[in-house]
Amino acid sequence: MAKDNKPSIDFWSHPQRHFYFRSLIAFSVVGTLVSYRSWPTFDIISTVLAVLTLIYLAVTRLLGDKSSEEKKEQLERVFGWADAALIGACLCLVDFQILPTALFATIIQFNASLQGGSRKWLEDNAAFFIGAGIGAFIYTPVWVLSSSIQISATTLIGVSVYIILYGLFVNRKIRSMTEQIEELNEINEKEKEKGFQLSHYISPAVYSAVGTNDQAKLQTDRKRLTVFFSDIQGFTSLSEELEAETLATLLNLYLTEMTKIISHFGGTVDKFMGDGIMVIFGDHETRGTKGDCLRCVSMAIAMKKRMRVLQNHWFSQGIKKKLQIRMGINTGFCTVGTFGAKSHHLDYTALGTHVNLASRLESAADPGEILLSHESWALVKDTIMCINKGMIEAKGFSYPIEVYQVVDFRKNLGSNQTYMETNLDGFSMHLDLEKIRNFEKEKVLYDLEKAIETIKDKVIQ
């Protein structure tokens, strides 16, 4: 048998479910009025109220069907007042018998507490007393302490059915909300996982700005950054010799190890360019210009040392070519922000002359060498031993660039130190033992001793 594909009507989620509950109240009111009077004795007031109750029920249905979703909430609030007033008038006509009064009053408190809190509770109770007052103005009730079994049974049945159905409705809503919460939690976990995966593809600055919906963080700005570039010497020729799978494994291992070091020193990977890496310091997290530059140089030294471990690993894997990285570092003001076509693709990056200079220094470096610009050297020279390599011509720059080669941390050199430098007002010394030839040794010693004697004999004011 073919299944019926017609959508089933769910009473609990039907847009007119409030009308169904109102119908139970209305029929309870009518039943209470009918039960209280000795029919067929004609009672014009009770008859009119019963008829008005049924007309009111039809009107609420009609208005509910024609109202927009935005107006339904306010309309239901007004209907709640009318319901309470209707109940007050009904209880007046049945002389406020104890059980009907208690049950209907309970319904008002029940509805107000569930649907609107303290404000609705005050409004509905006020409407109840207004309805009772209007009823008392038309009909003077006779206060009855006892209660008729017939009227009590009618009211009790109607109110009991209402409370039971409303209880089922609340239970169904709670179950539905619980299921929705579980679904939302599951979706939230999936979105977190997606966000975590996405964070690997974009910079921390972009990820943070998008996650907090703070697009102002991505606007272009001028910042003093330390920019780092590196690539693997001879990687292009190696890619022609190795299989694609082997090359991909090698590159992924290299980038993974370098990224760990970058993360350790707090750098931000701006982009990967094949085997090339661009890193910036001082954008979303800064320790001052000097601190950012020192972290960058420390990172470069750690990369250089880690590369020696990788060389041994690759040699054991059958790659005999000794791969080395060359690195360039520069510090200066750069333009940082979002660039690209807003409707297609955007990129968050750093641009400017100082970025280009860092790239040129990387290209000019020898394999295994770290080159600094003068600006970067001046910030780290007290901590990092560097060798002045003089001037170089850099593409795109009309003037020569003074560069320095990073040796190591001064604290690590000890007795093996082969390069020393001192720069003071009135005294400057650069000593590179690896470049001094044997026949020049005596002259160097003579000049140093002469300088020492001169300083000892000189009375400095």
Beta strands, then each sheet from edge to edge (+ up, - down):
strand 1: 221-233
strand 2: 268-273
strand 3: 276-281
strand 4: 324-341
strand 5: 345-351
strand 6: 370-373
strand 7: 384-392
strand 8: 401-409
strand 9: 419-424
strand 10: 427-432
sheet 1: 2+ 3- 1+ 4- 5+
sheet 2: 2+ 3- 1+ 4- 6- 8+ 7-
sheet 3: 9+ 10-
end
